Amino acid sequence: MNVFDSYVAIGDSFTEGLNDELPDGTFRGWADRLAEILAGGRDDFRYANLALRGKMLDEIVDEQLPVALDIRPDLVTVCAGGNDIIVPGADVDDVAARFEDAIARLRAAGIQVLIFTGPDTKQMSVMSILRGKVGIYNAHLWAVAERHGARVVDLWAMHVLHDVRAFSDDRLHFTPEGHRRIALRAAEVLGVDTEQDWRDPWPATEQQANWLTLRRSDLEWTKTHLLPWIRRQLRGESMGDGLRPKRPRLAPVRTTTGTVGTAPGTMGTAPGTVGTAPGTMGTAPGTVGTATGTVGTAPGSVGSTALVETPRPTCAPDDAV
C-alpha cells in the first residue's frame, strides 16, 4: 500500500467541495474525504486545499500551482479546465495544452500527481450538449497523464455517477454521496486500501420521471442556475470572488474520539430531483475544521476525523452553475 505524508489539492469548486455541505454551511468534499483516508489516523500527515469555486485554469496555475510547488508535498491532486471548456467558443485543445504545462511542472519537481477526467453527461437533461467537449478534453487528459506519469481518476467511467442522485440540483456539483464515492475511487487509484467500495449499487428507487416533470425541472434549473451563471459571465464575475482557500497551508488531519457508524451509501444522499442530471467536470465540496462524525464511514467504526485548520468566513453555495 502506498503511504503519503503530505497532500495538497488545487482546483475549482469540484475540489473545494461543493455541494457536500455540512450543517454549519461549510463544505467537505472528496478531497477532504481523501485526506482522511490517506491520514489513516496518523498525527504526522499534513493536508492543504487551495481550491476555490469558479476559478479558471489560468487562475489556478497563477495562484495555486506556485504554492503547491513551494510546499513540495508527496501528492498533488489537480482538477482544472472544466470552467474554461464550458464557455461558448472555448478552444479545448488550447486549454489542454495549458493544463499539460502545469502537470509537467509538478512532475519535474518530483511530486506525484493525480488528475480527474470529467463525467459523462449523456444522460443529463440540457447539460448533455457539453458531452463532446468533455470527451475531447478527457482524451487530452489521458494523453497528458501518460506523457508525464500522472495517475487518473476516470469519472467518465464511474458508472455509479450516471445516477442522478450523485449530483445536486444544479446539475454540476456532486452530492455528499457522490463525493464519498469519488474519494474512494481516488484512494483506489493511489493504491490505498479502503473498507468501502465505490461500486456499491444505489438503493432501489421507484421514482419515475415523465416528460412534463422533466420540462418543469429544466425550466426551474434554467431560472435558478443557468441564467445567474450567464449574468456572471457577462459581468466578468466569479463564484469565488472575495473568498479564500479553506486550507491555505499544510495542517494535520486529526483523529478525535467519538462514535461514527453510519452505513455506507446512506450519508446525505439527496434523493435526486427528477429531471436533474449530472454536470460537468470541476465540481465538488469539502470543509475545514469539521467536528466529529465523518459521514459514510464503515458501520460501527469508532473514532471520527476532523480537519484541523484556522477558521475562515463561510459562504453559502452560489446559486449558479
DRENNUDREN-221097 format. One record per residue: residue number from 1; residue in three letters; x, z negated, y negated of N, C-alpha, C in turn. Coordinates in steps of 0.2 Angstrom, whole numbers, plus 5000, padded with zeros to 4 digits. Layout:
# DRENNUDREN-221097
NUM, ala, X, Z, Y, X, Z, Y, X, Z, Y $
...
***
This chain:
# DRENNUDREN-221097
1, met, 5004, 5000, 5006, 5000, 5000, 5000, 5004, 5000, 4994 $
2, asn, 5003, 5004, 4989, 5006, 5004, 4983, 5005, 4998, 4979 $
3, val, 5010, 4996, 4975, 5009, 4990, 4971, 5011, 4992, 4964 $
4, phe, 5007, 4991, 4959, 5009, 4992, 4952, 5009, 4985, 4948 $
5, asp, 5013, 4984, 4944, 5014, 4978, 4940, 5011, 4979, 4933 $
6, ser, 5011, 4985, 4930, 5008, 4986, 4924, 5004, 4993, 4923 $
7, tyr, 4999, 4993, 4919, 4995, 4999, 4919, 4992, 5000, 4912 $
8, val, 4992, 5006, 4909, 4989, 5007, 4903, 4985, 5013, 4904 $
9, ala, 4979, 5012, 4901, 4973, 5018, 4901, 4973, 5021, 4894 $
10, ile, 4973, 5027, 4894, 4972, 5031, 4887, 4966, 5036, 4888 $
11, gly, 4963, 5037, 4883, 4957, 5042, 4883, 4952, 5041, 4878 $
12, asp, 4946, 5043, 4880, 4940, 5043, 4876, 4935, 5038, 4879 $
13, ser, 4928, 5039, 4878, 4923, 5034, 4879, 4923, 5033, 4887 $
14, phe, 4925, 5038, 4891, 4925, 5038, 4898, 4929, 5032, 4900 $
15, thr, 4935, 5032, 4897, 4940, 5026, 4899, 4939, 5020, 4895 $
16, glu, 4936, 5020, 4889, 4934, 5014, 4886, 4928, 5010, 4890 $
17, gly, 4924, 5014, 4893, 4919, 5011, 4897, 4912, 5012, 4896 $
18, leu, 4910, 5016, 4891, 4903, 5017, 4890, 4900, 5021, 4897 $
19, asn, 4894, 5019, 4899, 4889, 5014, 4897, 4889, 5008, 4902 $
20, asp, 4895, 5005, 4904, 4895, 5000, 4908, 4895, 4993, 4904 $
21, glu, 4889, 4992, 4901, 4888, 4987, 4896, 4887, 4980, 4899 $
22, leu, 4890, 4975, 4896, 4889, 4968, 4898, 4884, 4964, 4894 $
23, pro, 4882, 4959, 4896, 4877, 4955, 4892, 4879, 4954, 4885 $
24, asp, 4885, 4953, 4883, 4887, 4952, 4876, 4888, 4958, 4872 $
25, gly, 4886, 4964, 4875, 4887, 4970, 4871, 4893, 4974, 4872 $
26, thr, 4898, 4971, 4875, 4904, 4974, 4876, 4904, 4979, 4882 $
27, phe, 4909, 4983, 4884, 4909, 4987, 4889, 4915, 4986, 4894 $
28, arg, 4913, 4987, 4900, 4918, 4985, 4906, 4921, 4992, 4908 $
29, gly, 4918, 4996, 4912, 4920, 5002, 4914, 4925, 5003, 4920 $
30, trp, 4926, 5009, 4922, 4930, 5010, 4928, 4937, 5007, 4927 $
31, ala, 4940, 5008, 4921, 4947, 5007, 4920, 4948, 4999, 4921 $
32, asp, 4944, 4995, 4918, 4944, 4988, 4919, 4943, 4986, 4926 $
33, arg, 4939, 4989, 4929, 4937, 4988, 4936, 4944, 4990, 4940 $
34, leu, 4947, 4995, 4939, 4953, 4997, 4942, 4958, 4992, 4941 $
35, ala, 4959, 4990, 4935, 4964, 4985, 4933, 4963, 4978, 4938 $
36, glu, 4957, 4976, 4939, 4955, 4971, 4943, 4958, 4972, 4950 $
37, ile, 4956, 4978, 4952, 4958, 4979, 4959, 4966, 4979, 4960 $
38, leu, 4969, 4983, 4955, 4977, 4983, 4955, 4980, 4976, 4954 $
39, ala, 4977, 4972, 4950, 4980, 4965, 4949, 4979, 4961, 4956 $
40, gly, 4974, 4962, 4959, 4973, 4958, 4966, 4974, 4951, 4965 $
41, gly, 4972, 4948, 4959, 4973, 4941, 4958, 4980, 4938, 4956 $
42, arg, 4985, 4943, 4955, 4992, 4941, 4953, 4992, 4940, 4946 $
43, asp, 4996, 4935, 4944, 4997, 4932, 4937, 5001, 4937, 4933 $
44, asp, 5006, 4941, 4937, 5011, 4944, 4934, 5009, 4952, 4932 $
45, phe, 5003, 4954, 4934, 5000, 4960, 4932, 4998, 4961, 4925 $
46, arg, 4999, 4966, 4922, 4998, 4967, 4915, 4994, 4974, 4914 $
47, tyr, 4989, 4974, 4909, 4985, 4979, 4908, 4983, 4980, 4901 $
48, ala, 4983, 4987, 4898, 4981, 4988, 4892, 4976, 4994, 4892 $
49, asn, 4971, 4994, 4888, 4967, 5000, 4887, 4966, 5002, 4880 $
50, leu, 4969, 5008, 4878, 4969, 5011, 4872, 4964, 5016, 4870 $
51, ala, 4959, 5017, 4875, 4954, 5022, 4874, 4949, 5020, 4869 $
52, leu, 4947, 5026, 4865, 4941, 5025, 4861, 4936, 5030, 4861 $
53, arg, 4930, 5029, 4861, 4925, 5034, 4861, 4925, 5039, 4856 $
54, gly, 4923, 5045, 4857, 4923, 5051, 4853, 4930, 5054, 4851 $
55, lys, 4936, 5051, 4854, 4942, 5054, 4852, 4943, 5061, 4855 $
56, met, 4946, 5065, 4851, 4948, 5072, 4854, 4955, 5072, 4857 $
57, leu, 4957, 5077, 4860, 4963, 5077, 4864, 4969, 5076, 4859 $
58, asp, 4969, 5079, 4853, 4975, 5078, 4848, 4975, 5071, 4846 $
59, glu, 4970, 5068, 4845, 4970, 5061, 4843, 4973, 5056, 4848 $
60, ile, 4971, 5058, 4854, 4973, 5054, 4860, 4981, 5055, 4860 $
61, val, 4983, 5061, 4860, 4990, 5062, 4860, 4994, 5059, 4854 $
62, asp, 4991, 5059, 4848, 4995, 5057, 4842, 4995, 5049, 4842 $
63, glu, 4989, 5046, 4844, 4988, 5039, 4843, 4989, 5035, 4849 $
64, gln, 4988, 5037, 4855, 4988, 5033, 4861, 4994, 5034, 4865 $
65, leu, 4996, 5041, 4866, 5001, 5043, 4870, 5008, 5039, 4868 $
66, pro, 5010, 5039, 4861, 5016, 5036, 4859, 5016, 5029, 4861 $
67, val, 5011, 5025, 4861, 5010, 5018, 4863, 5012, 5017, 4870 $
68, ala, 5009, 5022, 4874, 5010, 5021, 4881, 5017, 5023, 4883 $
69, leu, 5020, 5028, 4880, 5027, 5029, 4881, 5031, 5024, 4879 $
70, asp, 5030, 5020, 4874, 5034, 5015, 4871, 5033, 5009, 4876 $
71, ile, 5027, 5008, 4879, 5026, 5002, 4884, 5030, 5004, 4890 $
72, arg, 5030, 5010, 4893, 5033, 5012, 4899, 5030, 5008, 4905 $
73, pro, 5023, 5008, 4906, 5021, 5004, 4912, 5022, 5008, 4918 $
74, asp, 5020, 5005, 4924, 5021, 5008, 4930, 5016, 5014, 4931 $
75, leu, 5010, 5013, 4928, 5005, 5018, 4929, 5001, 5019, 4922 $
76, val, 5000, 5026, 4921, 4995, 5028, 4915, 4990, 5032, 4918 $
77, thr, 4984, 5030, 4916, 4978, 5035, 4918, 4976, 5039, 4911 $
78, val, 4975, 5045, 4912, 4973, 5050, 4907, 4967, 5054, 4908 $
79, cys, 4962, 5053, 4904, 4956, 5057, 4904, 4955, 5059, 4897 $
80, ala, 4956, 5066, 4895, 4956, 5068, 4888, 4954, 5076, 4889 $
81, gly, 4951, 5078, 4883, 4950, 5085, 4883, 4942, 5087, 4883 $
82, gly, 4938, 5082, 4886, 4931, 5083, 4888, 4928, 5084, 4881 $
83, asn, 4929, 5080, 4876, 4926, 5081, 4869, 4928, 5087, 4866 $
84, asp, 4933, 5090, 4868, 4936, 5096, 4865, 4932, 5102, 4868 $
85, ile, 4931, 5102, 4874, 4929, 5108, 4878, 4921, 5109, 4877 $
86, ile, 4918, 5104, 4875, 4910, 5104, 4874, 4908, 5107, 4867 $
87, val, 4913, 5107, 4863, 4912, 5110, 4856, 4911, 5118, 4857 $
88, pro, 4906, 5121, 4854, 4905, 5128, 4855, 4911, 5132, 4852 $
89, gly, 4913, 5137, 4856, 4918, 5141, 4854, 4925, 5138, 4856 $
90, ala, 4926, 5132, 4859, 4932, 5129, 4861, 4936, 5134, 4866 $
91, asp, 4942, 5134, 4865, 4947, 5138, 4870, 4949, 5133, 4875 $
92, val, 4946, 5134, 4881, 4948, 5129, 4886, 4955, 5130, 4888 $
93, asp, 4958, 5136, 4889, 4964, 5137, 4891, 4969, 5133, 4886 $
94, asp, 4968, 5134, 4879, 4972, 5130, 4874, 4972, 5123, 4875 $
95, val, 4966, 5120, 4876, 4965, 5113, 4877, 4969, 5111, 4883 $
96, ala, 4969, 5114, 4889, 4973, 5113, 4895, 4980, 5113, 4893 $
97, ala, 4982, 5118, 4889, 4990, 5118, 4888, 4992, 5112, 4884 $
98, arg, 4988, 5110, 4879, 4990, 5104, 4876, 4989, 5097, 4880 $
99, phe, 4985, 5097, 4885, 4984, 5092, 4889, 4991, 5092, 4894 $
100, glu, 4993, 5097, 4896, 4999, 5098, 4900, 5005, 5095, 4897 $
101, asp, 5006, 5096, 4890, 5011, 5094, 4887, 5011, 5086, 4887 $
102, ala, 5006, 5083, 4886, 5005, 5076, 4886, 5007, 5073, 4893 $
103, ile, 5005, 5076, 4899, 5007, 5074, 4905, 5014, 5075, 4907 $
104, ala, 5017, 5080, 4904, 5024, 5082, 4905, 5028, 5076, 4902 $
105, arg, 5026, 5074, 4896, 5030, 5069, 4893, 5030, 5062, 4896 $
106, leu, 5024, 5060, 4899, 5023, 5054, 4903, 5027, 5055, 4909 $
107, arg, 5027, 5060, 4913, 5031, 5061, 4919, 5038, 5061, 4918 $
108, ala, 5041, 5064, 4912, 5048, 5064, 4911, 5050, 5057, 4909 $
109, ala, 5046, 5053, 4907, 5048, 5046, 4906, 5048, 5042, 4913 $
110, gly, 5046, 5045, 4918, 5046, 5041, 4925, 5040, 5037, 4926 $
111, ile, 5035, 5039, 4922, 5028, 5035, 4923, 5024, 5039, 4928 $
112, gln, 5021, 5035, 4933, 5016, 5038, 4937, 5009, 5039, 4933 $
113, val, 5006, 5045, 4934, 5001, 5047, 4931, 4995, 5049, 4935 $
114, leu, 4989, 5046, 4933, 4983, 5048, 4937, 4978, 5051, 4932 $
115, ile, 4975, 5057, 4933, 4971, 5061, 4929, 4964, 5062, 4932 $
116, phe, 4959, 5064, 4929, 4952, 5065, 4931, 4949, 5071, 4929 $
117, thr, 4946, 5074, 4934, 4943, 5081, 4933, 4936, 5079, 4930 $
118, gly, 4932, 5084, 4928, 4925, 5082, 4926, 4920, 5083, 4931 $
119, pro, 4915, 5080, 4931, 4910, 5080, 4936, 4906, 5087, 4936 $
120, asp, 4903, 5088, 4942, 4899, 5095, 4942, 4893, 5094, 4939 $
121, thr, 4891, 5098, 4934, 4885, 5097, 4930, 4879, 5102, 4933 $
122, lys, 4880, 5105, 4939, 4875, 5110, 4941, 4868, 5107, 4941 $
123, gln, 4867, 5101, 4943, 4860, 5098, 4944, 4858, 5095, 4938 $
124, met, 4861, 5095, 4932, 4859, 5092, 4926, 4855, 5096, 4922 $
125, ser, 4849, 5094, 4920, 4845, 5097, 4915, 4848, 5098, 4909 $
126, val, 4848, 5104, 4906, 4851, 5106, 4900, 4859, 5106, 4900 $
127, met, 4862, 5101, 4902, 4869, 5100, 4902, 4872, 5105, 4907 $
128, ser, 4869, 5108, 4911, 4871, 5112, 4916, 4875, 5118, 4913 $
129, ile, 4873, 5120, 4907, 4876, 5125, 4903, 4884, 5124, 4902 $
130, leu, 4886, 5118, 4903, 4893, 5117, 4902, 4897, 5118, 4909 $
131, arg, 4894, 5119, 4914, 4897, 5119, 4921, 4903, 5124, 4921 $
132, gly, 4902, 5130, 4918, 4908, 5135, 4918, 4914, 5132, 4915 $
133, lys, 4913, 5129, 4909, 4919, 5126, 4905, 4922, 5121, 4909 $
134, val, 4918, 5116, 4912, 4921, 5111, 4915, 4925, 5113, 4921 $
135, gly, 4922, 5118, 4925, 4925, 5121, 4931, 4932, 5124, 4929 $
136, ile, 4932, 5128, 4924, 4938, 5131, 4922, 4944, 5125, 4920 $
137, tyr, 4941, 5120, 4916, 4946, 5115, 4914, 4948, 5111, 4920 $
138, asn, 4944, 5110, 4925, 4946, 5107, 4931, 4952, 5111, 4935 $
139, ala, 4951, 5117, 4935, 4956, 5121, 4938, 4963, 5120, 4935 $
140, his, 4963, 5120, 4928, 4969, 5119, 4925, 4972, 5112, 4926 $
141, leu, 4967, 5107, 4927, 4970, 5100, 4928, 4973, 5100, 4935 $
142, trp, 4970, 5103, 4940, 4974, 5103, 4946, 4980, 5106, 4946 $
143, ala, 4981, 5112, 4942, 4987, 5115, 4942, 4992, 5111, 4938 $
144, val, 4990, 5108, 4933, 4995, 5103, 4929, 4997, 5097, 4933 $
145, ala, 4993, 5095, 4937, 4995, 5089, 4942, 5000, 5091, 4947 $
146, glu, 4999, 5097, 4950, 5003, 5100, 4955, 5010, 5101, 4951 $
147, arg, 5010, 5104, 4945, 5017, 5106, 4942, 5021, 5099, 4940 $
148, his, 5017, 5094, 4939, 5021, 5088, 4936, 5020, 5082, 4941 $
149, gly, 5018, 5083, 4946, 5017, 5077, 4951, 5013, 5071, 4949 $
150, ala, 5007, 5073, 4946, 5002, 5068, 4944, 4997, 5068, 4950 $
151, arg, 4993, 5062, 4950, 4988, 5062, 4955, 4981, 5063, 4952 $
152, val, 4976, 5065, 4956, 4970, 5067, 4953, 4964, 5064, 4956 $
153, val, 4960, 5061, 4952, 4953, 5059, 4954, 4948, 5064, 4953 $
154, asp, 4946, 5067, 4958, 4941, 5073, 4958, 4934, 5071, 4957 $
155, leu, 4932, 5070, 4951, 4925, 5068, 4950, 4920, 5073, 4952 $
156, trp, 4922, 5080, 4952, 4918, 5085, 4954, 4916, 5085, 4961 $
157, ala, 4921, 5083, 4965, 4920, 5082, 4972, 4916, 5076, 4975 $
158, met, 4915, 5071, 4970, 4912, 5065, 4972, 4905, 5066, 4973 $
159, his, 4902, 5067, 4979, 4895, 5068, 4980, 4890, 5063, 4977 $
160, val, 4893, 5057, 4977, 4888, 5051, 4975, 4887, 5052, 4968 $
161, leu, 4891, 5055, 4964, 4890, 5056, 4957, 4885, 5062, 4955 $
162, his, 4882, 5065, 4961, 4877, 5070, 4960, 4870, 5067, 4959 $
163, asp, 4870, 5060, 4960, 4863, 5057, 4960, 4863, 5055, 4952 $
164, val, 4857, 5056, 4950, 4856, 5054, 4943, 4857, 5047, 4941 $
165, arg, 4856, 5043, 4946, 4857, 5035, 4945, 4865, 5034, 4943 $
166, ala, 4869, 5039, 4944, 4876, 5037, 4942, 4877, 5038, 4935 $
167, phe, 4872, 5041, 4931, 4873, 5042, 4924, 4867, 5039, 4920 $
168, ser, 4869, 5037, 4914, 4865, 5033, 4909, 4860, 5039, 4906 $
169, asp, 4856, 5036, 4902, 4851, 5041, 4899, 4853, 5046, 4894 $
170, asp, 4859, 5045, 4892, 4862, 5050, 4888, 4865, 5056, 4891 $
171, arg, 4865, 5056, 4898, 4867, 5062, 4902, 4875, 5063, 4902 $
172, leu, 4878, 5058, 4899, 4885, 5059, 4898, 4889, 5054, 4901 $
173, his, 4887, 5047, 4899, 4891, 5042, 4901, 4888, 5039, 4908 $
174, phe, 4893, 5036, 4912, 4891, 5033, 4918, 4888, 5026, 4918 $
175, thr, 4883, 5025, 4922, 4880, 5018, 4923, 4886, 5013, 4926 $
176, pro, 4884, 5007, 4926, 4889, 5002, 4929, 4890, 5004, 4937 $
177, glu, 4885, 5006, 4940, 4887, 5008, 4947, 4891, 5014, 4948 $
178, gly, 4890, 5019, 4943, 4894, 5025, 4943, 4902, 5023, 4942 $
179, his, 4903, 5019, 4937, 4909, 5016, 4935, 4912, 5012, 4941 $
180, arg, 4908, 5009, 4945, 4911, 5005, 4951, 4914, 5010, 4956 $
181, arg, 4910, 5015, 4957, 4912, 5020, 4962, 4918, 5024, 4960 $
182, ile, 4919, 5025, 4954, 4924, 5029, 4951, 4931, 5024, 4952 $
183, ala, 4930, 5018, 4950, 4936, 5014, 4951, 4938, 5013, 4958 $
184, leu, 4933, 5013, 4963, 4935, 5013, 4970, 4939, 5019, 4972 $
185, arg, 4936, 5025, 4970, 4939, 5031, 4971, 4947, 5032, 4968 $
186, ala, 4947, 5029, 4962, 4954, 5029, 4959, 4959, 5025, 4963 $
187, ala, 4957, 5019, 4965, 4961, 5015, 4969, 4963, 5018, 4976 $
188, glu, 4958, 5022, 4979, 4960, 5025, 4985, 4965, 5031, 4984 $
189, val, 4964, 5035, 4978, 4969, 5040, 4977, 4976, 5037, 4976 $
190, leu, 4976, 5031, 4973, 4983, 5027, 4972, 4986, 5024, 4978 $
191, gly, 4982, 5024, 4983, 4984, 5021, 4989, 4983, 5014, 4990 $
192, val, 4978, 5011, 4986, 4977, 5004, 4985, 4971, 5002, 4989 $
193, asp, 4972, 4998, 4994, 4966, 4996, 4998, 4960, 4992, 4995 $
194, thr, 4954, 4994, 4996, 4948, 4990, 4994, 4944, 4988, 4999 $
195, glu, 4940, 4983, 4998, 4935, 4981, 5003, 4928, 4985, 5003 $
196, gln, 4927, 4989, 4998, 4921, 4993, 4997, 4923, 5000, 4998 $
197, asp, 4917, 5004, 4999, 4918, 5011, 4999, 4914, 5015, 4994 $
198, trp, 4917, 5019, 4990, 4913, 5023, 4985, 4908, 5028, 4988 $
199, arg, 4909, 5029, 4995, 4905, 5034, 4998, 4898, 5031, 5000 $
200, asp, 4897, 5025, 5000, 4891, 5022, 5002, 4885, 5025, 4999 $
201, pro, 4880, 5027, 5003, 4874, 5030, 5000, 4870, 5026, 4996 $
202, trp, 4867, 5029, 4991, 4862, 5026, 4986, 4856, 5024, 4990 $
203, pro, 4853, 5018, 4988, 4847, 5016, 4991, 4842, 5022, 4990 $
204, ala, 4837, 5022, 4995, 4832, 5027, 4995, 4827, 5026, 4989 $
205, thr, 4825, 5031, 4987, 4820, 5031, 4981, 4814, 5036, 4983 $
206, glu, 4808, 5034, 4981, 4803, 5038, 4981, 4801, 5042, 4975 $
207, gln, 4805, 5041, 4970, 4804, 5044, 4963, 4804, 5051, 4963 $
208, gln, 4799, 5054, 4961, 4799, 5062, 4961, 4798, 5064, 4954 $
209, ala, 4801, 5070, 4953, 4801, 5072, 4946, 4796, 5079, 4946 $
210, asn, 4792, 5079, 4941, 4788, 5086, 4941, 4790, 5089, 4935 $
211, trp, 4788, 5095, 4934, 4790, 5099, 4928, 4789, 5096, 4921 $
212, leu, 4783, 5093, 4921, 4781, 5090, 4914, 4785, 5084, 4913 $
213, thr, 4786, 5080, 4918, 4791, 5074, 4917, 4798, 5076, 4914 $
214, leu, 4800, 5082, 4918, 4807, 5084, 4916, 4807, 5087, 4909 $
215, arg, 4802, 5090, 4907, 4802, 5093, 4900, 4802, 5088, 4895 $
216, arg, 4798, 5083, 4896, 4797, 5077, 4891, 4804, 5073, 4891 $
217, ser, 4807, 5073, 4897, 4813, 5069, 4896, 4818, 5073, 4892 $
218, asp, 4818, 5080, 4893, 4823, 5084, 4889, 4822, 5084, 4882 $
219, leu, 4815, 5083, 4880, 4814, 5083, 4873, 4816, 5076, 4870 $
220, glu, 4815, 5071, 4874, 4817, 5064, 4872, 4825, 5064, 4871 $
221, trp, 4828, 5067, 4876, 4835, 5067, 4876, 4838, 5071, 4870 $
222, thr, 4835, 5076, 4868, 4837, 5080, 4863, 4836, 5076, 4856 $
223, lys, 4831, 5073, 4855, 4830, 5069, 4849, 4835, 5063, 4849 $
224, thr, 4835, 5060, 4854, 4839, 5053, 4854, 4847, 5054, 4854 $
225, his, 4849, 5060, 4858, 4856, 5060, 4859, 4859, 5067, 4856 $
226, leu, 4856, 5072, 4858, 4859, 5079, 4856, 4859, 5080, 4848 $
227, leu, 4854, 5079, 4845, 4853, 5080, 4838, 4858, 5076, 4834 $
228, pro, 4859, 5069, 4835, 4864, 5065, 4832, 4871, 5067, 4833 $
229, trp, 4872, 5070, 4839, 4879, 5072, 4841, 4880, 5078, 4836 $
230, ile, 4876, 5083, 4836, 4876, 5089, 4831, 4878, 5087, 4824 $
231, arg, 4874, 5082, 4822, 4875, 5080, 4815, 4882, 5077, 4814 $
232, arg, 4884, 5073, 4819, 4891, 5070, 4818, 4896, 5076, 4818 $
233, gln, 4895, 5081, 4822, 4900, 5087, 4822, 4900, 5090, 4815 $
234, leu, 4894, 5091, 4812, 4894, 5095, 4806, 4897, 5090, 4800 $
235, arg, 4897, 5084, 4801, 4900, 5079, 4796, 4907, 5078, 4797 $
236, gly, 4909, 5080, 4803, 4916, 5078, 4805, 4917, 5071, 4806 $
237, glu, 4912, 5067, 4809, 4912, 5060, 4811, 4913, 5060, 4818 $
238, ser, 4915, 5054, 4820, 4916, 5052, 4827, 4913, 5045, 4829 $
239, met, 4911, 5045, 4835, 4908, 5039, 4838, 4913, 5033, 4837 $
240, gly, 4920, 5034, 4837, 4925, 5029, 4837, 4927, 5027, 4830 $
241, asp, 4924, 5030, 4825, 4926, 5029, 4818, 4926, 5021, 4816 $
242, gly, 4931, 5018, 4814, 4931, 5011, 4812, 4932, 5006, 4818 $
243, leu, 4933, 5009, 4824, 4934, 5005, 4830, 4941, 5004, 4832 $
244, arg, 4943, 4999, 4835, 4950, 4998, 4838, 4950, 4998, 4845 $
245, pro, 4955, 4999, 4848, 4955, 4999, 4856, 4954, 4991, 4858 $
246, lys, 4951, 4991, 4864, 4949, 4984, 4866, 4954, 4980, 4869 $
247, arg, 4960, 4984, 4871, 4966, 4980, 4874, 4972, 4984, 4872 $
248, pro, 4974, 4983, 4865, 4979, 4987, 4862, 4986, 4985, 4865 $
249, arg, 4987, 4980, 4869, 4993, 4978, 4872, 4993, 4975, 4879 $
250, leu, 4998, 4975, 4882, 4998, 4973, 4889, 4996, 4966, 4889 $
251, ala, 4991, 4964, 4894, 4989, 4957, 4894, 4987, 4956, 4902 $
252, pro, 4987, 4949, 4904, 4986, 4948, 4911, 4978, 4949, 4913 $
253, val, 4977, 4951, 4919, 4971, 4951, 4922, 4970, 4944, 4926 $
254, arg, 4967, 4939, 4923, 4967, 4933, 4926, 4962, 4931, 4931 $
255, thr, 4964, 4928, 4936, 4959, 4926, 4941, 4956, 4919, 4939 $
256, thr, 4949, 4919, 4939, 4946, 4912, 4937, 4942, 4910, 4942 $
257, thr, 4940, 4904, 4942, 4936, 4901, 4948, 4928, 4903, 4946 $
258, gly, 4925, 4903, 4952, 4918, 4904, 4951, 4916, 4908, 4957 $
259, thr, 4909, 4908, 4959, 4907, 4912, 4965, 4904, 4918, 4963 $
260, val, 4906, 4924, 4966, 4903, 4930, 4965, 4899, 4931, 4971 $
261, gly, 4898, 4937, 4973, 4894, 4939, 4979, 4888, 4943, 4978 $
262, thr, 4888, 4947, 4973, 4883, 4952, 4973, 4885, 4958, 4978 $
263, ala, 4879, 4960, 4981, 4880, 4965, 4986, 4883, 4972, 4983 $
264, pro, 4887, 4975, 4986, 4890, 4982, 4984, 4884, 4987, 4983 $
265, gly, 4884, 4990, 4977, 4879, 4996, 4976, 4873, 4993, 4973 $
266, thr, 4873, 4987, 4971, 4867, 4984, 4968, 4868, 4983, 4960 $
267, met, 4874, 4982, 4958, 4875, 4979, 4952, 4873, 4984, 4946 $
268, gly, 4869, 4982, 4942, 4867, 4986, 4936, 4866, 4993, 4937 $
269, thr, 4863, 4995, 4943, 4861, 5002, 4944, 4855, 5003, 4941 $
270, ala, 4855, 5006, 4934, 4849, 5008, 4931, 4845, 5013, 4935 $
271, pro, 4839, 5012, 4936, 4835, 5017, 4941, 4836, 5024, 4939 $
272, gly, 4839, 5026, 4934, 4840, 5034, 4933, 4834, 5037, 4931 $
273, thr, 4833, 5038, 4925, 4827, 5041, 4922, 4826, 5048, 4925 $
274, val, 4820, 5049, 4927, 4818, 5056, 4930, 4820, 5061, 4925 $
275, gly, 4823, 5066, 4927, 4825, 5072, 4922, 4831, 5071, 4919 $
276, thr, 4834, 5065, 4919, 4841, 5065, 4916, 4846, 5067, 4921 $
277, ala, 4851, 5069, 4919, 4856, 5072, 4923, 4863, 5070, 4921 $
278, pro, 4868, 5070, 4926, 4875, 5068, 4924, 4878, 5072, 4918 $
279, gly, 4882, 5070, 4915, 4885, 5073, 4909, 4892, 5075, 4910 $
280, thr, 4896, 5077, 4905, 4902, 5080, 4906, 4907, 5075, 4906 $
281, met, 4914, 5077, 4907, 4919, 5073, 4908, 4921, 5069, 4902 $
282, gly, 4924, 5064, 4903, 4927, 5060, 4897, 4922, 5054, 4895 $
283, thr, 4919, 5050, 4900, 4914, 5045, 4898, 4915, 5039, 4902 $
284, ala, 4913, 5034, 4900, 4913, 5028, 4904, 4915, 5021, 4900 $
285, pro, 4912, 5016, 4902, 4913, 5009, 4899, 4919, 5005, 4901 $
286, gly, 4919, 4999, 4898, 4924, 4994, 4900, 4924, 4989, 4895 $
287, thr, 4926, 4983, 4897, 4925, 4977, 4892, 4932, 4973, 4892 $
288, val, 4932, 4969, 4887, 4938, 4964, 4887, 4936, 4957, 4887 $
289, gly, 4940, 4953, 4890, 4938, 4946, 4890, 4932, 4944, 4893 $
290, thr, 4929, 4948, 4898, 4923, 4946, 4901, 4924, 4939, 4904 $
291, ala, 4918, 4935, 4904, 4919, 4929, 4908, 4918, 4930, 4915 $
292, thr, 4917, 4925, 4919, 4917, 4925, 4926, 4911, 4930, 4928 $
293, gly, 4912, 4932, 4935, 4907, 4936, 4938, 4908, 4943, 4938 $
294, thr, 4913, 4946, 4941, 4913, 4953, 4942, 4908, 4956, 4946 $
295, val, 4905, 4961, 4944, 4899, 4964, 4947, 4902, 4969, 4953 $
296, gly, 4898, 4969, 4958, 4900, 4974, 4963, 4905, 4971, 4968 $
297, thr, 4907, 4965, 4968, 4912, 4963, 4972, 4909, 4962, 4979 $
298, ala, 4913, 4961, 4984, 4910, 4960, 4991, 4906, 4954, 4992 $
299, pro, 4901, 4954, 4996, 4896, 4949, 4996, 4900, 4943, 4998 $
300, gly, 4898, 4937, 4995, 4901, 4931, 4997, 4908, 4929, 4995 $
301, ser, 4911, 4934, 4991, 4918, 4933, 4989, 4918, 4927, 4983 $
302, val, 4924, 4924, 4983, 4925, 4918, 4979, 4930, 4920, 4974 $
303, gly, 4929, 4918, 4967, 4934, 4920, 4963, 4933, 4926, 4959 $
304, ser, 4931, 4926, 4953, 4930, 4932, 4949, 4936, 4933, 4945 $
305, thr, 4936, 4939, 4942, 4941, 4941, 4937, 4939, 4942, 4930 $
306, ala, 4943, 4940, 4926, 4942, 4941, 4919, 4948, 4944, 4915 $
307, leu, 4947, 4949, 4911, 4952, 4952, 4907, 4954, 4948, 4901 $
308, val, 4960, 4946, 4900, 4962, 4941, 4895, 4965, 4945, 4889 $
309, glu, 4961, 4945, 4884, 4964, 4948, 4878, 4961, 4945, 4872 $
310, thr, 4964, 4946, 4866, 4961, 4943, 4860, 4954, 4946, 4858 $
311, pro, 4949, 4943, 4855, 4943, 4946, 4854, 4943, 4951, 4849 $
312, arg, 4939, 4956, 4849, 4938, 4961, 4844, 4931, 4962, 4842 $
313, pro, 4929, 4965, 4836, 4922, 4966, 4834, 4919, 4970, 4839 $
314, thr, 4913, 4968, 4841, 4909, 4973, 4846, 4905, 4978, 4842 $
315, cys, 4903, 4983, 4846, 4900, 4988, 4843, 4895, 4991, 4848 $
316, ala, 4888, 4991, 4846, 4883, 4994, 4851, 4885, 5001, 4853 $
317, pro, 4883, 5003, 4859, 4884, 5010, 4860, 4881, 5015, 4856 $
318, asp, 4885, 5021, 4854, 4882, 5026, 4850, 4876, 5029, 4853 $
319, asp, 4872, 5032, 4849, 4866, 5035, 4852, 4866, 5042, 4853 $
320, ala, 4872, 5045, 4852, 4873, 5052, 4853, 4877, 5054, 4859 $
321, val, 4877, 5060, 4861, 4881, 5062, 4867, 4888, 5061, 4866 $
***
